[in-house]
Amino acid sequence: MEFTRDWSGDAAPVLALQGFENTRPHVTFAAAPREAAATRYGYYVDDGGRVNFVLPRAPGRSERIYVAGDFNGWQQAVGQDNWLLEAGELLGEPVWRRAVEGAGLLTEPWRRFKFVTAEHQWVGVPDNAPNRVTDDAGHANRGLDPARTGAQLHAFTTAAALDLAETWTVLAIGADGVEAVAVEPGDFFFALKTELPLGALVRRGATTFRLFAPRARRVQVRAAAMVAEVARATAFDLVRRADEPAVWEVTVNQNLHGWFYSYAIEGPRDGRGVSERHEGVLDPYAFAAVGRKGPGMVLDQAWIGRGDRRATPRWQDLVIVEGHVRDLAANAPIKLSPAERMGFTGLRKWVESPEFYVHALGANCLELQPVQEFDSQTPAEYHWGYMTVNWFAPASAYALNAERASGVRELQALVAACHRRGIAVLLDVVFNHVGVPPHLMAIDRRYYFEQDEAGRLTNWSGCGNDLRASAAMAQRLIIDSCRHLIEAYGVDGFRFDLAELLGVEVLRAIETALKETKPDVVLIAEPWSFRGHIAGALRDTGWSSWNDGFRDFVRSYVRGGGSAERCAYFLKGSPWYWSKWPAQTVNYTESHDDRTWIDVITENGDFDGSRPTDADRVRTHLMAACLLAAVGIPMLAAGQDFLRSKHGVNNTYQRGDLNALDYKRAEAFAATHAYFANWIQFRAGRLGRLLRLYSPPTETYFRVFAPGDSTACALLYNADESQGRERLLFAINPNTHAARLVFNDESVLNRDWRLVADQAAFRSPDEASERLPHELALPALSCRLWVDE
């Protein structure tokens, strides 16, 4: 129990616990130890008056973390041993902690503080932290409240377990009467979990429906052989398991494979004793769904079978194309029915075509925008898919016959077809929020969704809600769905949308679990949200991240912005701050979000690059050279190689007319398409291995040449010959005037170089070699690639 300030009275407060209908269980109250406030507030004050700063610590983690605030210069505290947290335990839990003299810290107004790593990465402040304060710039910090030092907490112990579905109230009895405050479950609640299989489970001649619903008062399932009959079908009551009361189940002595089902859930009582009832709830573990509202389908796992499982290319060898199922299939130049162009089968047939675009480009990885069930209102409605409502079911809108669960077979066939073409498949998955209707919210709003102190849903996703990914069963739901996509469909990996909202520790747990299922699984994070950015914090994990710094830099650089030093940094693979190993950065300049590349950089007005200028095309070639010469994983947005334009429209998440690929542009801009393809071919070849690094390079692997008066830059790869005798030299001048590069290294000048590419095209392999001059004039808007074999 938490008071609004320290309890300073000599006598203990007079308290009572009361349930709805005036039930009063036997309860004992006692002052909680001061340390109990530590992880909730980030500090407590001990009996000696010292302020103890405390941060929860994951077992086995070893890192350097400091406390920083307006009392020690914020980031100036990094490196100061007197502000360094030490590993320890508090009330039996692993923590980081540091005790300092409290004089001058507990003042009005509050002194602000935060935790920061030795690499200057800030540790986020939970939305429900009672001492969370936000400054005028929107930065969230913690405050040291002199009125709450650890004596504001009281503990209570009940003689028997409380039913979480009931309304419980604490009565505080004082001189001014009785104050009643509703009891909300604390941190223990989010640790509730089960290891039992969940969903509709077909076993021999019976079907078990099992749901995790920790605060439900009643759960029913309706099942029928026809979709239209589900709503009026007989309801079977699920019962709580005696050994695990958060789990509800019922077994029907019939094999219901192919049947349709949904849940009706009566939630916990509110303060008025009223329970909200939700009908037509889609099972979060349903393997298929008819639509966003359900119903789900009972599918025997033996019928689903296993997907096409093949070895995934090494991360450093990947060249990714990001695309949307319908965008890729809509205008495919092959014979397809209108229905096939809407989904999995159309794309599968396009993949199988000898002319398939991604294969012709030379890319070996296709990253598909979400293909899990999302909240389009009709199958015909175009949608990007980022408002998912179920994480196991293939999108019914992409299936030829959703009522027969055809999407399962169609998605399996699509992945297998890609594999046969040598193309790995990554899925863009959205676990940070849910779409409409929010079925998880009907199961338990508090358990599955982040809320502030007032019980309002947080919205750092910008989509109306944020999943409480740290809750045990939310984390399991994410892991189970990814495992299912790997095992049932054979996918090679995932790109996690707004992964910052899941948190680094949850991402670590996901990595561990998925690598047990598929050791070479590809894991890519979109490392930001409206709340913050965690790319730096992911450096010590096995996750790669979309590099928005690369994206923004190159967009500016080809138009004369930036600097030679920053160019070299990104070409080297954004080392150390962003990536500790080369493939930890996914380099890109366009994705589904916002305007296309050509619309951003075009010289035309209104951001309309549909008719690019000559300079637009040259700058696109310079971008392609930077992207494919950079260490890391390159990613293209589908159509970027043929200057795909959305006519300047910024947000096209429901504009299928603008997003569908116009493959005729590949013919209209054949030279640009070929330029991308040739770079990809070079990168995949023998000499391209100097770009496709697995381990961090030596400190002398690169050598930078840059004039002091220009943003032009040249980078020598394998300068120290640590990777053999072969070397590469890439030079670029993004300015509208010529630049001079001085090569003052005899080991560069006294070698035979062969020019293999410039800003226009790749050269014939039999071009004669040459010696580089001491001073090289690099024309405006140009680049060069030399090889030394």
Secondary structure, DSSP 8 states (H G I E B T S, - for coil): -B-SS----SS--EEEEEEGGG----EEEEE--GGGGHHHHSEEE-TTSEEEEEEE--TT----EEEEETTTTGGGGTT-GGGB-EEEEETTEEEEEEEEE-TTTS-SS-EEEEEEETTS-B----TT-TTEEE-TT--EEEEE-TT-SSTTBEEEEESS---TTS-EEEEEEETTEEEEEE----HHHHT----S--EEEEETTEEEEEEE-TT-SEEEEEEESSGGGSTTS-EEEEEE-SS-TTEEEEEESS--TT-EEEEEEEEEE-TTS-EEEEEEE--TT-S-BSSTT--EE---HHHH----------GGG--EEEE-HHHHHTT-SS---TTGGGSHHHHHHHHHSTT-HHHHHT--EEEES--B-B--SSTTS---S-SBS-SSSB-GGG-S-GGGTHHHHHHHHHHHHHHHTT-EEEEEE--SS--SS-HHHHHHHHHHB-B-TTS-B--TTSSS--B-TTSHHHHHHHHHHHHHHHHHH---EEEETTGGGT-HHHHHHHHHHHHHH-TT-EEEE--B-SS-B-TGGGTTSS-EEEEHHHHHHHHHHTTT-S-HHHHHHHHTT-BTTTBSSGGGEEEES--SSSS-HHHHH-SSGGG--SS--HHHHHHHHHHHHHHHHSSSEEEEETTGGGT---TT-S--TT-HHHHS--THHHHHTHHHHHHHHHHHHHHHSSGGGGTS-SS---TTSEEEE--TTSS-EEEEESTT-TT-S-EEEEEEE-SSS-EEEE---HHHHTS-BEEEEESS-B--TT---B---SEEEE-SSEEEEEEE-
